Amino acid sequence: MPARQPIALVLATTTVLALGAVSAARHPAAAQGIDLSELNNIVNQATNELAVQINLSGRQRMLTQKMSKEAVLLALGVEPAKTRLKMLKTALLFDRTLKGLMHGDKEQNLPPTKQKDILEQLAKVQGLWKEFLPLIIRLGKAKTVERDIIEQIAQKNLPLLAEMNKAVKMYEQASGADTAELAVVINLSGRQRMLTQRMAKEYLLAAYGIEPEKNRARMQKTMELFDRTLKGLLDGDEKQGLPGTKDPAIRAQLKKVMDLWAQYRPMLQTPPDKADLKALEDMSLKILAEMNRAVKMYEESW
């Protein structure tokens, strides 16, 4: 099978679904909750190549959790046509960014990675991605959701996330002494984006009946880490290497995230009801969007 065929299949499936999803086509921002093109815009004003690499490699972590969350939403029957389209678009963005990190992508302002150790780590990610992507393709093409696919996605997304996280840390450590602190802040603020999607995925896996106790326990830890990191970004956290910020604009943005967090957290602590899953998804994307804006502000301060 040619190396690029899986992506061609995803693109073909996405195109067919886009033609059928009339509402999503007319109102893409509403259908997505967050327009993924906005995530690409993070890099448009970047002045430092390493800042871009830290940010977009960090975004990859979020995308692993976002597409996994969308797979479970699809299994739970939440807006199937829109959810399938979102999942496939997320997968396409992950694939393109992974290639861009390795070989460069002018449209994303990504230079090719030259450090041998980071390239070797990205190759590990690519190997796991080649195992994970066919599951997304199968789910995208299937008329009915097979539980086996969701179980495999639930199992395989975590190693993919872990190896991608190692790559982000390697980019962070490549920064010089004068920017080391800011590199940590971009990394951990970027990690917050991933946590917004991870906690939703864990909630939904429990709702779907996949290791419910384990996933609820994982979700609680994810929520605690998000809460602690958000406070650390605002006022500092020595153990996480976060200095806090006095920048009025960044503090105001983080407080927007804090306000949404006050709404999102109770939703995650409420027993699942299918009628409320759409609201949970909408909130996960709202807080992702605001956290993404905060990351952009950090990056622009490099």
Secondary structure as GFF3:
##gff-version 3
##sequence-region A 1 302
A	DSSP	alpha_helix	5	20	.	.	.	ID=ss1
A	DSSP	alpha_helix	22	26	.	.	.	ID=ss2
A	DSSP	alpha_helix	28	32	.	.	.	ID=ss3
A	DSSP	alpha_helix	36	40	.	.	.	ID=ss4
A	DSSP	three_ten_helix	41	43	.	.	.	ID=ss5
A	DSSP	alpha_helix	49	75	.	.	.	ID=ss6
A	DSSP	alpha_helix	80	103	.	.	.	ID=ss7
A	DSSP	three_ten_helix	106	108	.	.	.	ID=ss8
A	DSSP	alpha_helix	116	141	.	.	.	ID=ss9
A	DSSP	alpha_helix	147	173	.	.	.	ID=ss10
A	DSSP	alpha_helix	180	208	.	.	.	ID=ss11
A	DSSP	alpha_helix	212	235	.	.	.	ID=ss12
A	DSSP	three_ten_helix	238	240	.	.	.	ID=ss13
A	DSSP	alpha_helix	248	268	.	.	.	ID=ss14
A	DSSP	alpha_helix	274	300	.	.	.	ID=ss15
###
